[in-house]
Amino acid sequence: MEIDTSKWSGEGAFTRALLDSLAGLPGVVLIKVEDSPSTRSDADYNFIDNELFVAFETRERQEKVRRLGVLPGSRTVLERTIGLADLESALSALQHIGPPDYSDEGMLQYLRTERIVPPYQTRGYKLVELVRIYEVGTHPRRSAKNAEA
């Protein structure tokens, strides 16, 4: 298991919980965490946007083929032991993570909000944490505005 946090600021308690949960799952060999460019902070709210890229374990399997339609042969095929759908099922079963707020064939997305009132202030702020999980090798889905930045 390899975890790369070199492009992550370390912000986000839910992101940390996801990292800890993913690290314990069988079939996951690499997790890379990055801050998204849409992260921002104002007086009334903090918006944390993190992206996790996950690589799955692969195994080799021999597949029978016919060359030129006649000659029998075999080739080696690499296949993943688990996929993003299996990862979604495993994370949904965890009490402290639960099912994603949005998922499709290429991404899992979690959105968590929390109201924080520090003891020295009368007004607090809203903490919004958005975490997207992709498989390694896919490109993050960012809006055209964010992609130009």
TORVEXKOL-451307 format. One line per field, with one value per atom (N, C-alpha, C): z, x, y; atom name; residue in one letter. Coordinates in pm, whole numbers, plus 50000, padded with zeros to 5 digits. Last residue first. Layout:
! TORVEXKOL-451307
z	(Z	...)
x	(X	...)
y	(Y	...)
site	(CA	...)
code	(A	...)
This chain:
! TORVEXKOL-451307
z	(48502	48610	48630	48326	48271	48375	48485	48405	48349	48592	48679	48601	48356	48428	48517	48293	48201	48268	48588	48493	48405	48599	48647	48541	48675	48605	48667	48630	48714	48632	48424	48446	48535	48518	48467	48502	48642	48496	48436	48926	48865	48714	48977	48957	48890	49222	49085	49084	49443	49429	49284	49597	49480	49474	49849	49817	49699	50008	49891	49856	50287	50236	50126	50445	50340	50283	50733	50669	50572	50825	50771	50701	51137	50992	50951	51394	51346	51195	51612	51486	51445	51839	51852	51726	51939	51845	51874	52097	52112	52017	52029	52159	52173	51695	51789	51919	51547	51626	51725	51245	51347	51414	51082	51137	51252	50793	50938	50979	50531	50582	50734	50268	50411	50451	49998	50039	50186	49769	49904	49934	49482	49538	49673	49255	49377	49436	48903	49017	49133	48678	48688	48812	48682	48649	48666	48973	48838	48807	49256	49198	49055	49541	49396	49350	49805	49770	49620	49898	49839	49809	50220	50074	50020	50494	50434	50283	50717	50581	50514	50959	50964	50826	50878	50951	50943	50566	50684	50748	50336	50451	50578	50154	50199	50323	50100	50176	50230	49951	50074	50161	49734	49826	49958	49615	49664	49764	49541	49639	49700	49342	49464	49576	49159	49214	49341	49096	49165	49226	49158	49078	49161	49213	49249	49160	49053	49149	49201	48702	48840	48929	48481	48524	48669	48197	48332	48364	48010	48028	48174	47775	47915	47923	47542	47573	47720	47326	47449	47466	47049	47127	47255	46737	46879	46950	46418	46508	46654	46296	46293	46402	46290	46288	46297	46338	46197	46184	46647	46558	46414	46914	46785	46697	47268	47148	47025	47616	47490	47374	47863	47783	47651	48191	48055	47984	48397	48364	48219	48672	48535	48518	48857	48849	48702	49048	48926	48935	49275	49252	49123	49181	49232	49195	49287	49197	49262	49315	49372	49262	49410	49296	49353	49539	49569	49443	49595	49499	49538	49779	49763	49664	49884	49773	49752	50120	50098	49990	50208	50111	50082	50478	50421	50330	50542	50511	50464	50613	50654	50627	50510	50651	50700	50298	50322	50471	50089	50225	50229	49864	49899	50040	49599	49745	49774	49331	49371	49522	49274	49265	49313	49522	49398	49393	49647	49666	49529	49631	49581	49623	49697	49739	49687	49599	49581	49612	49680	49700	49685	49578	49575	49598	49611	49621	49624	49721	49694	49715	49806	49664	49625	50120	50033	49886	50310	50219	50136	50461	50520	50429	50312	50340	50397	50323	50199	50222	50586	50548	50422	50573	50670	50634	50374	50355	50447	50504	50382	50356	50711	50744	50623	50558	50641	50677	50456	50364	50439	50691	50621	50521	50757	50849	50779	50591	50567	50655	50483	50533	50499	50366	50492	50551	50116	50227	50363	49877	49965	50083	49728	49670	49751	49876	49847	49791	49956	50002	49971	49863	49820	49860	49985	49997	49965	49905	49897	49903	50000	50000	50000)
x	(49256	49340	49468	49108	49195	49291	48953	49058	49155	48760	48866	48981	48605	48660	48778	48520	48611	48678	48529	48461	48564	48663	48661	48590	48714	48612	48605	49038	48934	48838	49093	49113	49003	49233	49122	49149	49449	49446	49329	49294	49417	49409	48954	49054	49175	48851	48867	48960	48646	48737	48733	48613	48586	48691	48470	48576	48529	48413	48376	48494	48302	48410	48356	48245	48193	48311	48170	48278	48213	48064	48023	48142	48128	48137	48096	47982	48069	48082	47972	47929	48031	48114	47969	47912	48421	48339	48192	48564	48592	48510	48501	48457	48478	48371	48483	48440	48155	48148	48264	48076	48179	48169	47880	47880	47979	47944	47950	47952	47901	47896	47891	48025	47998	47999	47996	47982	47943	48161	48107	48103	48153	48160	48091	48327	48245	48262	48344	48371	48276	48271	48408	48442	48003	48102	48246	47899	47877	47990	47746	47841	47799	47699	47683	47786	47737	47625	47596	47816	47849	47723	47735	47729	47765	47982	47849	47853	48166	48179	48042	48114	48163	48184	48030	47940	47985	48074	48140	48051	47940	47919	47983	48038	47899	47872	48289	48280	48140	48211	48291	48281	48074	48005	48078	48283	48162	48087	48451	48497	48378	48298	48328	48374	48305	48175	48195	48577	48517	48381	48699	48679	48614	48945	48823	48813	49142	49075	48947	49174	49169	49096	49384	49251	49256	49578	49575	49433	49640	49553	49561	49831	49820	49739	49705	49769	49743	49738	49692	49766	49605	49711	49654	49542	49512	49634	49476	49581	49545	49247	49268	49363	49233	49107	49123	49473	49435	49309	49458	49530	49497	49244	49275	49340	49301	49267	49297	49250	49268	49221	49430	49307	49336	49548	49570	49435	49601	49518	49546	49729	49742	49654	49581	49635	49638	49608	49577	49637	49467	49554	49511	49404	49363	49465	49447	49489	49456	49277	49299	49340	49283	49303	49347	49082	49158	49164	49065	49048	49138	48884	48998	48963	48796	48771	48896	48640	48756	48718	48545	48512	48639	48420	48542	48497	48236	48247	48388	48247	48130	48143	48486	48455	48343	48623	48570	48540	48823	48781	48734	48845	48849	48796	48921	48921	48930	48953	48833	48823	49174	49189	49066	49208	49150	49163	49480	49387	49335	49503	49539	49434	49636	49543	49594	49640	49704	49600	49702	49608	49688	49738	49790	49676	49606	49752	49812	49336	49379	49531	49291	49278	49317	49132	49211	49188	49150	49074	49166	49289	49261	49187	49298	49424	49402	49035	49086	49214	49030	48943	48993	49215	49235	49152	49091	49226	49250	48850	48848	48983	48953	48879	48870	49062	49151	49083	48826	48926	49021	48712	48647	48743	48885	48874	48810	49084	48967	48966	49416	49287	49178	49651	49620	49487	49718	49749	49725	49871	49755	49798	50071	49996	49870	50170	50260	50187	50067	49997	50078	50026	50097	50014	50069	49984	50068	50065	50140	50039	50085	50000	50089)
y	(52768	52823	52746	52622	52726	52778	52459	52394	52498	52628	52579	52518	52666	52781	52739	52411	52479	52599	52199	52287	52357	51870	52008	52092	51562	51640	51777	51414	51474	51557	51127	51270	51325	50813	50893	51039	50702	50695	50770	50567	50620	50600	50653	50549	50611	50898	50850	50731	51064	50950	50902	51379	51295	51186	51567	51471	51386	51865	51786	51697	52025	51940	51851	52322	52235	52157	52481	52406	52309	52797	52669	52606	52961	52951	52810	53167	53062	53068	53441	53380	53274	53491	53475	53411	53334	53411	53391	53164	53307	53394	52900	52954	53105	52860	52866	52934	52668	52791	52788	52525	52535	52670	52294	52430	52434	52108	52115	52262	51869	52007	52003	51674	51683	51830	51468	51607	51609	51254	51273	51422	51055	51191	51197	50854	50857	50996	50779	50866	50837	50632	50680	50759	50559	50456	50502	50746	50695	50600	50897	50803	50773	51099	51083	50980	51050	51136	51131	50708	50839	50918	50560	50565	50703	50562	50553	50561	50621	50673	50676	50498	50635	50697	50234	50324	50470	50083	50140	50245	50022	49934	49988	50202	50218	50134	50096	50220	50244	49866	49852	49977	49980	49887	49875	50129	50196	50107	49921	50018	50093	49805	49727	49818	50015	49973	49891	50025	50138	50102	49687	49807	49916	49428	49501	49624	49320	49232	49295	49375	49426	49327	49188	49230	49275	49130	49185	49229	48840	48955	48999	48671	48712	48841	48431	48559	48590	48147	48212	48344	47959	48022	48079	47794	47817	47878	47917	47871	47900	48041	47897	47848	48316	48243	48093	48426	48409	48324	48269	48360	48324	48261	48198	48303	48226	48303	48218	48212	48140	48226	48378	48376	48304	48385	48338	48327	48666	48551	48515	48849	48799	48677	49117	48982	48940	49420	49346	49207	49654	49539	49468	49996	49866	49758	50327	50220	50087	50634	50503	50405	50965	50875	50741	51216	51096	51011	51560	51451	51336	51811	51720	51610	52117	52026	51941	52311	52224	52124	52619	52514	52437	52789	52730	52618	53094	52952	52916	53363	53284	53135	53462	53484	53393	53202	53336	53348	53001	53034	53179	52716	52860	52882	52496	52518	52667	52448	52520	52541	52290	52436	52514	52033	52081	52233	51850	51961	52001	51493	51626	51727	51173	51279	51413	50841	50971	51078	50514	50624	50753	50179	50315	50414	49937	49937	50077	49755	49891	49897	49496	49525	49665	49556	49470	49506	49859	49773	49685	50042	49911	49816	50271	50203	50063	50360	50302	50223	50463	50351	50282	50672	50564	50441	50830	50775	50656	50899	50818	50753	51056	50934	50841	51265	51182	51051	51370	51317	51225	51461	51351	51288	51669	51555	51435	51874	51791	51667	51939	51987	51887	51871	51805	51848	51954	52045	51981	51746	51768	51854	51644	51756	51788	51427	51539	51662	51189	51309	51435	50869	50990	51112	50553	50671	50792	50212	50337	50453	49882	50000	50124)
site	(N	CA	C	N	CA	C	N	CA	C	N	CA	C	N	CA	C	N	CA	C	N	CA	C	N	CA	C	N	CA	C	N	CA	C	N	CA	C	N	CA	C	N	CA	C	N	CA	C	N	CA	C	N	CA	C	N	CA	C	N	CA	C	N	CA	C	N	CA	C	N	CA	C	N	CA	C	N	CA	C	N	CA	C	N	CA	C	N	CA	C	N	CA	C	N	CA	C	N	CA	C	N	CA	C	N	CA	C	N	CA	C	N	CA	C	N	CA	C	N	CA	C	N	CA	C	N	CA	C	N	CA	C	N	CA	C	N	CA	C	N	CA	C	N	CA	C	N	CA	C	N	CA	C	N	CA	C	N	CA	C	N	CA	C	N	CA	C	N	CA	C	N	CA	C	N	CA	C	N	CA	C	N	CA	C	N	CA	C	N	CA	C	N	CA	C	N	CA	C	N	CA	C	N	CA	C	N	CA	C	N	CA	C	N	CA	C	N	CA	C	N	CA	C	N	CA	C	N	CA	C	N	CA	C	N	CA	C	N	CA	C	N	CA	C	N	CA	C	N	CA	C	N	CA	C	N	CA	C	N	CA	C	N	CA	C	N	CA	C	N	CA	C	N	CA	C	N	CA	C	N	CA	C	N	CA	C	N	CA	C	N	CA	C	N	CA	C	N	CA	C	N	CA	C	N	CA	C	N	CA	C	N	CA	C	N	CA	C	N	CA	C	N	CA	C	N	CA	C	N	CA	C	N	CA	C	N	CA	C	N	CA	C	N	CA	C	N	CA	C	N	CA	C	N	CA	C	N	CA	C	N	CA	C	N	CA	C	N	CA	C	N	CA	C	N	CA	C	N	CA	C	N	CA	C	N	CA	C	N	CA	C	N	CA	C	N	CA	C	N	CA	C	N	CA	C	N	CA	C	N	CA	C	N	CA	C	N	CA	C	N	CA	C	N	CA	C	N	CA	C	N	CA	C	N	CA	C	N	CA	C	N	CA	C	N	CA	C	N	CA	C	N	CA	C	N	CA	C	N	CA	C	N	CA	C	N	CA	C	N	CA	C	N	CA	C	N	CA	C	N	CA	C	N	CA	C	N	CA	C	N	CA	C	N	CA	C	N	CA	C	N	CA	C	N	CA	C	N	CA	C	N	CA	C	N	CA	C	N	CA	C)
code	(A	A	A	E	E	E	A	A	A	N	N	N	K	K	K	A	A	A	S	S	S	R	R	R	R	R	R	P	P	P	H	H	H	T	T	T	G	G	G	V	V	V	E	E	E	Y	Y	Y	I	I	I	R	R	R	V	V	V	L	L	L	E	E	E	V	V	V	L	L	L	K	K	K	Y	Y	Y	G	G	G	R	R	R	T	T	T	Q	Q	Q	Y	Y	Y	P	P	P	P	P	P	V	V	V	I	I	I	R	R	R	E	E	E	T	T	T	R	R	R	L	L	L	Y	Y	Y	Q	Q	Q	L	L	L	M	M	M	G	G	G	E	E	E	D	D	D	S	S	S	Y	Y	Y	D	D	D	P	P	P	P	P	P	G	G	G	I	I	I	H	H	H	Q	Q	Q	L	L	L	A	A	A	S	S	S	L	L	L	A	A	A	S	S	S	E	E	E	L	L	L	D	D	D	A	A	A	L	L	L	G	G	G	I	I	I	T	T	T	R	R	R	E	E	E	L	L	L	V	V	V	T	T	T	R	R	R	S	S	S	G	G	G	P	P	P	L	L	L	V	V	V	G	G	G	L	L	L	R	R	R	R	R	R	V	V	V	K	K	K	E	E	E	Q	Q	Q	R	R	R	E	E	E	R	R	R	T	T	T	E	E	E	F	F	F	A	A	A	V	V	V	F	F	F	L	L	L	E	E	E	N	N	N	D	D	D	I	I	I	F	F	F	N	N	N	Y	Y	Y	D	D	D	A	A	A	D	D	D	S	S	S	R	R	R	T	T	T	S	S	S	P	P	P	S	S	S	D	D	D	E	E	E	V	V	V	K	K	K	I	I	I	L	L	L	V	V	V	V	V	V	G	G	G	P	P	P	L	L	L	G	G	G	A	A	A	L	L	L	S	S	S	D	D	D	L	L	L	L	L	L	A	A	A	R	R	R	T	T	T	F	F	F	A	A	A	G	G	G	E	E	E	G	G	G	S	S	S	W	W	W	K	K	K	S	S	S	T	T	T	D	D	D	I	I	I	E	E	E	M	M	M)
